[in-house]
Amino acid sequence: MNNTQFVTTIAIILFIAFVLGWFASWLVSKFSRVTKSDVAELEDMAQALHDAEEMRDQAVSHMQQREAELSGQLSQTEAELRAAMEGLREARHEASELRNYIEAHAKG
């Protein structure tokens, strides 16, 4: 094999390698290309996610507001219960004193 044949063989091998690399690059770009429908679908999914997050934030806000209202009502009800229990305690004490007074005058 002389020098000319060697250079020609190397040139052909390099050309074939270039063509195979270009073909592989073309295949990769063809299969990994994002289509307009894929982009539209991703945009729709992003919008749906954004809407869901807004709805979640509104629900959390409403829940916190409702929880604050119920806590206020609970505090008010507990205060009313304490007042009622105190009134009942006083009424029982007063009834006991009246009973003792009546028993003392009935004997005497």
WONOR-V584372 format. One record per pair of residues at least 6 apart in sequence whose C-alpha atoms are under 8 Angstrom apart, sorted by the first residue. I is the first residue (numbers start at 1). GAP is how many residues later the second one is. If there is no record, write none. Layout:
{{I;GAP} {I;GAP}}
This chain:
none
